[in-house]
Amino acid sequence: LGKQASFRGRHNQAIEHFRAALAIDNRIPYMEPPWWYYPVSQSLGAALYRAGKYDEARQAFTAALAKYPNNGWALYGLSMAE
């Protein structure tokens, strides 16, 4: 739902969906391979960036990098939000 809202330009709605997904993701225990293939905070960061909330986007991309170091998409998002 977050991706749909984001593609339709409903960035605040996308942010809400991604924050809800992140709350679920944070409750999932660590395992290899991970349940989800990339950090939800990466998508949250993109939605925040599109909404013009650059400080929050930086925080989300930094959180994605903490979970998956050297993630190219999160690194790119972080560089764009600077």
Secondary structure, DSSP 8 states (H G I E B T S, - for coil): -HHHHHHTT-HHHHHHHHHHHHHHHHHS---SS-SSSS-HHHHHHHHHHHTT-HHHHHHHHHHHHHHSTT-HHHHHHHHHH-
